[in-house]
Amino acid sequence: MIRLQQVIGLPVIEMSAGKHVGHVKDAWFDEHWQLDGIVLDAGRRFLTAMKAVLWSDVLICGDDAVLIMNEASIRRTKIAEVQRSFQTGTIRLKDLPIVTEHGEQLGRVSDVYFDDLQGTQIVGYELTDGFIADLMEGRKWLPVPLNTDDVMLGEDAIIVPAGSEARLEPVAASDSDIGRNV
């Protein structure tokens, strides 16, 4: 599985010349919250545009680096075009509350997981109840329901089916060691 927080900060290297072209700053999603691509750190010179790579142009997302074919994979994208992202867009997935259809808040998104065999669809959410609760009880993991139509990914909350609280699992310490091959 790919854990998004482990990808953010990795160096991005182009395969054709072995050149370092930036670091992963964020990830952006389409309107169905499917992973569309990664955003690279752009420095101060790009105030209205950002450097981005489509996820389809990522060759490998390894433990220590993200590999792309060449610099042609890097696109300039207007900041306004990236509506949904993990931590910097207009609509941010990080810290979005997850609420059941009965109005019970299960926590806030602290990380998301992708299954490298299932493509770019989110397969689970790591939830936090805040720093103190994380220390005392640990974070929780909520797998996405098998029928993704049962999940409403909104601008201000993610709404999951009633009974989802029974599917919450503790985040295992080994989750930080999950591999990231695309």
N, C-alpha and C positions, 0 to 999 in steps of 0.2 A: 504494500500500500504506500501511497505517497501522502505524506503529511505536509501540508502547505507551509507551516511555520518553519520547517526544516529546509525548504527551498528558498525562502526569502533570505537574502544576504549572500547566496552562493555566487561565485564568479561565473560569468557567461563567456565562453570561449568558442571562437569559430574554428571548425575542423580544417578548413582548407589551408589556413596559414598558421594555426595554433595561436592566434592573436586573442588577447584578453580584450573584450569589447564593453565590459561593464559588469555590474552586479544586479541580481534580481532585487527589485525594490518592492514589487507588489504583483498581484495577479488580477486579471479582469475576467468578467463573466458575461455571458449573453443574458437575454431576458428570461431564460429558463434556468439560470444559474449553472450553466455548463461552462467549464473552463475554456476561455477563448485564447488567452495568451498571458505573457509575462510582461511586466513593465520594468525597464532598466533604469538605474540611476542615470540622470542626465546632466548633472552639474547645474550651475547657475545660469548658463547661457540659454537654456530652454525654458522660458517662463510661460509660453502659451502652447507649447508642444512637448511631447515626451517621446522617448525611444521605446518601442515595443516590439515584441516578437510573437507572432501567432503560435499557438501551442502546436499546430500541425508542422511548424518549422523547427520545433525542438527535436533533435535527434536522440539525445540521452539526457535524462535528469538523474545524475549520479549522486553519490554521497558527498562529493567534494566540488562538483562543478556541473553546470548546465552546458551542453554542447549543441551548437547550431551549425548549419552547413557553412555559411559564409556571411559576410557583412550585408549582402543583399537581403538576408532574412530580417534585418532590422528595419523597421518602418517608423517614420515620424507620424505620430497620431496626435490630433488635437486633444487637449485635456478634457474638453467638453464631450468628446465622443465616448469616453470611458465612463459610462454611467454607473455600472456595478463593479466593484472591486472588493478585495479582501479588507484593505485598511485605509485607502486614500481617496476613493471615488466619491461621487455624489451620494450613492447608496452603498454603504459599507456592510459587508457580511460580518466582520469582526464586531463583537459586542451586541449583535442583533439578538433580541430576546426570542426564545423558542417557547411557544405557548400552545397548550392543547386546545382542542375545540371546546372544551368545557371551561376555558379561562385559567387553567393552572400553568404558571410559568415554571418551566423545568430548568432554566438557567439561561446564560448568555453565551453566544458562540465565542470560543477562544481559539479554535483551530478547526480545519476541515480536512477530511481524508478522501482520497481518490483511489480506486482500484486500478492499477496499471493495466489489468486485463479487460476492464470495462470502459476504458476511454476516459472521458473528461467529466462524467457525471459524479457529483458528490455522493459518497456512500455512507458517510457518517460525520457527526459533529462532536467535537470535544466541547463540553460545557463547563462554565465556571459559575459559581455563586458568589464570587468575590474572594479577595485574598485570604481573609480569616477562614472562611468556609473551605477554601482549597487546602489550607494547612491542616485543618482539623479533620475534614472528611475526604479530601482529595477531589479531583475533577471527575466528571462523569462523561461517558461516551454514549451517544445515541445513534444507533444505526438508522439510516433512512429506511422508511417502510418499503417493502417490495413493490407495492403499487405507488410509484412516485406521484401519481395524480392525487393521492391523498394528502400531499404536502402542498401548502400554499406559501410560496416564497415571496413575501411582500416587501415593501419599501421600509416598513417600520417594525416588522415582526415576521417570524416564520411560524406558521400554524400547522401543527401535526395532529393526527387523529387522537381521539380520546383513548386512554389506556396506554399511550406511549411511555408514560412514566414507568410502567412495568418493564419496559425494554432497556431502561438505563443500566449501564454497567460501569464499574469503576475503571478508570484509565490505568492500565498496567504500566509499571515502570519500564518495561521492555518496549512500550510503544514508541519511546524516543529513539529506538534503534531500528525502526522499520526501514527496509530498503526502499530506494526510489528509482528503479529502472523504469523507463517509459516503454 
